[in-house]
Amino acid sequence: MLGVGRMGREIIKRAVEEGLDVVAAIDSPENPIIGKDAGVVSGTDALGVKISSAAELESTLKETKPQVVVDFTNAEACFWNFKLICRRGINVVVGTTGFSDEQLSEMKREAIKCNIGVVISPNMSVGVNIFWDLVRRATKNLMDYDVEIIEQHHRFKKDSPSGTALRTAEIIAEEMEKNLKDIAVYGRKGSRERERGEIGIHAIRAGDIVGEHTVIYATLGERIEVTHKAHSRTAFVNGVIKAIEFIKDKKGIYGMNDVLNI
């Protein structure tokens, strides 16, 4: 497990409950949890697995020989970790968000070069992936409607807009046969009318909101809203466990739509 933050701890706890062997847990060198038992930190029984420093990633992987590495760190750390993991021939589940297009493209090239299996998704929730499927279908039938995306998360989330919101916008742009960079508007300020074909993307950061995403399709006289609300991180953890089971014996690059057979 790379990244023993809120999500990482929930994943470790669920993995133990599901009978998966947690052989290593890794976090940033300055984190005070380094050296502590990963199970105890995650709210379960002691596992005998001490949390290692990311500075020791290569030696930790060599010693523990994991079948799958799960990464929930940050974009910069994951980008460099990914290369090292690939070169050791280990499959990866990437739930980290905030990558640039260039970083994501290079990671995919590295995975193909090293012939490993990878699941990459900005959101592992089963419900969110169904939400994306619904958004794709709605967009096909509502091409003339104004589209706005509103996403809400807790005050501690660093990247904005969320990876889920950006993927939602990409799906809508794909159905419109447009380049998202040409039609995305992030927040609104100033004095001008909304242009036709825009996709508005708005981020809210407050309190302990786990995650909410709404797509508004509106025209004169009516509107349709498609919403997903996560009540707890359990929604995401369930998908991560499915992704681990899916990718452990595979080669190639996959998304959660492959994992869930959507």
One Martini backbone bead per residue (centre of mass of N, CA, C, O) as a GRO file, in nm:
protein
  262
    1MET     BB    1   0.091   0.039   0.028
    2LEU     BB    2   0.055   0.364  -0.111
    3GLY     BB    3  -0.054   0.541   0.122
    4VAL     BB    4  -0.150   0.621   0.475
    5GLY     BB    5  -0.421   0.748   0.471
    6ARG     BB    6  -0.744   0.748   0.464
    7MET     BB    7  -0.760   0.542   0.232
    8GLY     BB    8  -0.530   0.347   0.303
    9ARG     BB    9  -0.655   0.247   0.572
   10GLU     BB   10  -0.917   0.133   0.453
   11ILE     BB   11  -0.781  -0.070   0.265
   12ILE     BB   12  -0.630  -0.236   0.471
   13LYS     BB   13  -0.872  -0.320   0.638
   14ARG     BB   14  -1.030  -0.462   0.404
   15ALA     BB   15  -0.813  -0.659   0.311
   16VAL     BB   16  -0.813  -0.820   0.572
   17GLU     BB   17  -1.117  -0.898   0.565
   18GLU     BB   18  -1.067  -1.041   0.264
   19GLY     BB   19  -0.777  -1.205   0.290
   20LEU     BB   20  -0.548  -1.021   0.232
   21ASP     BB   21  -0.205  -0.961   0.187
   22VAL     BB   22  -0.018  -0.738   0.379
   23VAL     BB   23   0.331  -0.659   0.309
   24ALA     BB   24   0.304  -0.333   0.263
   25ALA     BB   25   0.383   0.008   0.385
   26ILE     BB   26   0.382   0.348   0.245
   27ASP     BB   27   0.544   0.666   0.314
   28SER     BB   28   0.647   0.951   0.391
   29PRO     BB   29   0.933   1.030   0.566
   30GLU     BB   30   0.784   1.263   0.760
   31ASN     BB   31   0.596   1.065   0.877
   32PRO     BB   32   0.509   0.957   1.203
   33ILE     BB   33   0.420   0.650   1.108
   34ILE     BB   34   0.687   0.558   1.081
   35GLY     BB   35   0.723   0.219   1.212
   36LYS     BB   36   0.442   0.144   1.228
   37ASP     BB   37   0.169  -0.042   1.239
   38ALA     BB   38  -0.058  -0.082   0.985
   39GLY     BB   39  -0.296  -0.201   1.145
   40VAL     BB   40  -0.316  -0.005   1.382
   41VAL     BB   41  -0.343   0.256   1.209
   42SER     BB   42  -0.614   0.119   1.060
   43GLY     BB   43  -0.794  -0.031   1.296
   44THR     BB   44  -0.651  -0.304   1.347
   45ASP     BB   45  -0.470  -0.553   1.371
   46ALA     BB   46  -0.174  -0.660   1.397
   47LEU     BB   47   0.064  -0.743   1.115
   48GLY     BB   48   0.383  -0.699   1.112
   49VAL     BB   49   0.373  -0.415   0.945
   50LYS     BB   50   0.582  -0.171   0.871
   51ILE     BB   51   0.608   0.152   0.800
   52SER     BB   52   0.755   0.285   0.524
   53SER     BB   53   0.968   0.459   0.339
   54ALA     BB   54   0.987   0.596   0.022
   55ALA     BB   55   1.303   0.582   0.020
   56GLU     BB   56   1.252   0.241   0.044
   57LEU     BB   57   1.096   0.118  -0.196
   58GLU     BB   58   1.282  -0.077  -0.347
   59SER     BB   59   1.360  -0.259  -0.102
   60THR     BB   60   1.071  -0.333  -0.021
   61LEU     BB   61   0.991  -0.477  -0.285
   62LYS     BB   62   1.221  -0.683  -0.283
   63GLU     BB   63   1.141  -0.815  -0.005
   64THR     BB   64   0.807  -0.857  -0.042
   65LYS     BB   65   0.680  -0.923  -0.320
   66PRO     BB   66   0.437  -0.802  -0.463
   67GLN     BB   67   0.160  -0.838  -0.678
   68VAL     BB   68   0.024  -0.563  -0.569
   69VAL     BB   69  -0.001  -0.211  -0.610
   70VAL     BB   70  -0.129   0.059  -0.414
   71ASP     BB   71  -0.209   0.404  -0.515
   72PHE     BB   72  -0.252   0.687  -0.259
   73THR     BB   73  -0.120   0.973  -0.315
   74ASN     BB   74   0.041   1.169  -0.544
   75ALA     BB   75   0.121   1.263  -0.850
   76GLU     BB   76   0.428   1.296  -0.819
   77ALA     BB   77   0.488   1.038  -0.660
   78CYS     BB   78   0.350   0.832  -0.848
   79PHE     BB   79   0.511   0.882  -1.104
   80TRP     BB   80   0.784   0.772  -0.979
   81ASN     BB   81   0.689   0.506  -0.855
   82PHE     BB   82   0.580   0.368  -1.110
   83LYS     BB   83   0.846   0.315  -1.252
   84LEU     BB   84   0.970   0.130  -1.037
   85ILE     BB   85   0.745  -0.082  -1.030
   86CYS     BB   86   0.751  -0.164  -1.325
   87ARG     BB   87   1.060  -0.260  -1.329
   88ARG     BB   88   0.957  -0.503  -1.125
   89GLY     BB   89   0.681  -0.633  -1.240
   90ILE     BB   90   0.437  -0.480  -1.101
   91ASN     BB   91   0.126  -0.444  -1.028
   92VAL     BB   92  -0.133  -0.174  -1.060
   93VAL     BB   93  -0.323   0.053  -0.848
   94VAL     BB   94  -0.467   0.371  -0.948
   95GLY     BB   95  -0.611   0.646  -0.736
   96THR     BB   96  -0.468   0.877  -0.818
   97THR     BB   97  -0.466   1.231  -0.866
   98GLY     BB   98  -0.357   1.510  -1.084
   99PHE     BB   99  -0.263   1.453  -1.357
  100SER     BB  100  -0.111   1.499  -1.631
  101ASP     BB  101  -0.116   1.415  -1.953
  102GLU     BB  102   0.185   1.346  -1.964
  103GLN     BB  103   0.204   1.158  -1.722
  104LEU     BB  104  -0.010   0.951  -1.812
  105SER     BB  105   0.126   0.872  -2.078
  106GLU     BB  106   0.396   0.774  -1.956
  107MET     BB  107   0.278   0.552  -1.774
  108LYS     BB  108   0.158   0.383  -2.005
  109ARG     BB  109   0.422   0.333  -2.154
  110GLU     BB  110   0.562   0.189  -1.918
  111ALA     BB  111   0.363  -0.048  -1.889
  112ILE     BB  112   0.408  -0.162  -2.173
  113LYS     BB  113   0.715  -0.198  -2.158
  114CYS     BB  114   0.686  -0.390  -1.881
  115ASN     BB  115   0.440  -0.581  -1.889
  116ILE     BB  116   0.188  -0.485  -1.716
  117GLY     BB  117  -0.069  -0.439  -1.478
  118VAL     BB  118  -0.336  -0.180  -1.499
  119VAL     BB  119  -0.527   0.037  -1.283
  120ILE     BB  120  -0.691   0.340  -1.393
  121SER     BB  121  -0.858   0.575  -1.165
  122PRO     BB  122  -1.026   0.857  -1.028
  123ASN     BB  123  -1.257   0.627  -0.953
  124MET     BB  124  -1.357   0.326  -0.765
  125SER     BB  125  -1.645   0.354  -0.764
  126VAL     BB  126  -1.922   0.198  -0.862
  127GLY     BB  127  -2.122   0.438  -0.876
  128VAL     BB  128  -1.947   0.631  -1.052
  129ASN     BB  129  -1.934   0.441  -1.301
  130ILE     BB  130  -2.237   0.453  -1.345
  131PHE     BB  131  -2.257   0.759  -1.367
  132TRP     BB  132  -2.086   0.777  -1.627
  133ASP     BB  133  -2.281   0.611  -1.799
  134LEU     BB  134  -2.523   0.804  -1.766
  135VAL     BB  135  -2.384   1.055  -1.881
  136ARG     BB  136  -2.332   0.948  -2.161
  137ARG     BB  137  -2.631   0.898  -2.232
  138ALA     BB  138  -2.741   1.183  -2.180
  139THR     BB  139  -2.565   1.342  -2.380
  140LYS     BB  140  -2.667   1.210  -2.644
  141ASN     BB  141  -2.976   1.343  -2.575
  142LEU     BB  142  -2.844   1.657  -2.476
  143MET     BB  143  -2.684   1.855  -2.680
  144ASP     BB  144  -2.864   2.139  -2.630
  145TYR     BB  145  -2.767   2.151  -2.346
  146ASP     BB  146  -2.669   2.273  -2.062
  147VAL     BB  147  -2.347   2.222  -1.888
  148GLU     BB  148  -2.293   2.133  -1.538
  149ILE     BB  149  -2.037   2.099  -1.282
  150ILE     BB  150  -2.055   1.972  -0.940
  151GLU     BB  151  -1.811   1.964  -0.676
  152GLN     BB  152  -1.764   1.790  -0.350
  153HIS     BB  153  -1.535   1.843  -0.070
  154HIS     BB  154  -1.314   1.834   0.153
  155ARG     BB  155  -1.080   2.054   0.297
  156PHE     BB  156  -0.819   1.848   0.231
  157LYS     BB  157  -0.834   1.871  -0.060
  158LYS     BB  158  -0.606   1.961  -0.318
  159ASP     BB  159  -0.740   1.898  -0.575
  160SER     BB  160  -0.857   2.122  -0.852
  161PRO     BB  161  -1.044   1.956  -0.971
  162SER     BB  162  -1.153   1.664  -0.962
  163GLY     BB  163  -1.099   1.372  -1.121
  164THR     BB  164  -1.399   1.308  -1.157
  165ALA     BB  165  -1.485   1.574  -1.291
  166LEU     BB  166  -1.291   1.556  -1.531
  167ARG     BB  167  -1.395   1.286  -1.640
  168THR     BB  168  -1.681   1.384  -1.685
  169ALA     BB  169  -1.605   1.605  -1.889
  170GLU     BB  170  -1.471   1.417  -2.095
  171ILE     BB  171  -1.718   1.249  -2.162
  172ILE     BB  172  -1.889   1.482  -2.268
  173ALA     BB  173  -1.689   1.576  -2.488
  174GLU     BB  174  -1.682   1.312  -2.644
  175GLU     BB  175  -1.988   1.317  -2.721
  176MET     BB  176  -1.945   1.611  -2.864
  177GLU     BB  177  -1.673   1.617  -3.020
  178LYS     BB  178  -1.467   1.755  -2.812
  179ASN     BB  179  -1.237   1.964  -2.660
  180LEU     BB  180  -1.210   2.040  -2.338
  181LYS     BB  181  -1.012   2.287  -2.358
  182ASP     BB  182  -1.228   2.455  -2.542
  183ILE     BB  183  -1.505   2.429  -2.319
  184ALA     BB  184  -1.393   2.492  -2.048
  185VAL     BB  185  -1.524   2.622  -1.727
  186TYR     BB  186  -1.378   2.761  -1.428
  187GLY     BB  187  -1.592   2.895  -1.313
  188ARG     BB  188  -1.730   3.232  -1.230
  189LYS     BB  189  -1.643   3.559  -1.373
  190GLY     BB  190  -1.817   3.837  -1.439
  191SER     BB  191  -1.951   3.973  -1.766
  192ARG     BB  192  -2.137   3.715  -1.918
  193GLU     BB  193  -2.257   3.502  -2.126
  194ARG     BB  194  -2.334   3.199  -2.198
  195GLU     BB  195  -2.197   2.962  -2.392
  196ARG     BB  196  -2.238   2.748  -2.625
  197GLY     BB  197  -2.092   2.431  -2.523
  198GLU     BB  198  -2.026   2.453  -2.247
  199ILE     BB  199  -1.831   2.347  -1.952
  200GLY     BB  200  -1.903   2.361  -1.627
  201ILE     BB  201  -1.666   2.389  -1.342
  202HIS     BB  202  -1.718   2.317  -0.988
  203ALA     BB  203  -1.568   2.387  -0.662
  204ILE     BB  204  -1.596   2.236  -0.334
  205ARG     BB  205  -1.463   2.321   0.004
  206ALA     BB  206  -1.590   2.134   0.293
  207GLY     BB  207  -1.530   1.993   0.560
  208ASP     BB  208  -1.650   1.631   0.538
  209ILE     BB  209  -1.687   1.582   0.247
  210VAL     BB  210  -1.648   1.308   0.058
  211GLY     BB  211  -1.849   1.309  -0.217
  212GLU     BB  212  -1.979   1.517  -0.489
  213HIS     BB  213  -2.169   1.473  -0.804
  214THR     BB  214  -2.299   1.705  -1.058
  215VAL     BB  215  -2.511   1.702  -1.345
  216ILE     BB  216  -2.631   1.968  -1.550
  217TYR     BB  217  -2.925   1.977  -1.753
  218ALA     BB  218  -3.018   2.273  -1.944
  219THR     BB  219  -3.317   2.448  -2.033
  220LEU     BB  220  -3.583   2.596  -2.142
  221GLY     BB  221  -3.807   2.471  -1.878
  222GLU     BB  222  -3.559   2.263  -1.794
  223ARG     BB  223  -3.409   1.994  -1.586
  224ILE     BB  224  -3.125   1.771  -1.535
  225GLU     BB  225  -3.001   1.546  -1.273
  226VAL     BB  226  -2.683   1.396  -1.199
  227THR     BB  227  -2.606   1.200  -0.899
  228HIS     BB  228  -2.328   1.155  -0.667
  229LYS     BB  229  -2.304   1.006  -0.330
  230ALA     BB  230  -2.074   0.986  -0.074
  231HIS     BB  231  -2.087   0.862   0.261
  232SER     BB  232  -1.817   0.694   0.225
  233ARG     BB  233  -1.513   0.523   0.167
  234THR     BB  234  -1.635   0.246   0.103
  235ALA     BB  235  -1.704   0.292  -0.195
  236PHE     BB  236  -1.399   0.290  -0.285
  237VAL     BB  237  -1.288   0.030  -0.154
  238ASN     BB  238  -1.456  -0.177  -0.306
  239GLY     BB  239  -1.320  -0.113  -0.581
  240VAL     BB  240  -1.026  -0.177  -0.507
  241ILE     BB  241  -1.064  -0.478  -0.448
  242LYS     BB  242  -1.161  -0.546  -0.733
  243ALA     BB  243  -0.902  -0.446  -0.877
  244ILE     BB  244  -0.703  -0.641  -0.748
  245GLU     BB  245  -0.838  -0.905  -0.843
  246PHE     BB  246  -0.830  -0.837  -1.149
  247ILE     BB  247  -0.498  -0.763  -1.190
  248LYS     BB  248  -0.305  -0.991  -1.071
  249ASP     BB  249  -0.307  -1.169  -1.378
  250LYS     BB  250  -0.250  -0.916  -1.563
  251LYS     BB  251  -0.220  -0.743  -1.877
  252GLY     BB  252  -0.236  -0.405  -1.898
  253ILE     BB  253  -0.480  -0.146  -1.958
  254TYR     BB  254  -0.720  -0.027  -1.714
  255GLY     BB  255  -1.048   0.022  -1.602
  256MET     BB  256  -1.341   0.017  -1.419
  257ASN     BB  257  -1.510  -0.086  -1.658
  258ASP     BB  258  -1.358  -0.356  -1.664
  259VAL     BB  259  -1.395  -0.454  -1.376
  260LEU     BB  260  -1.732  -0.412  -1.403
  261ASN     BB  261  -1.846  -0.459  -1.689
  262ILE     BB  262  -1.965  -0.178  -1.852
   0.00000   0.00000   0.00000
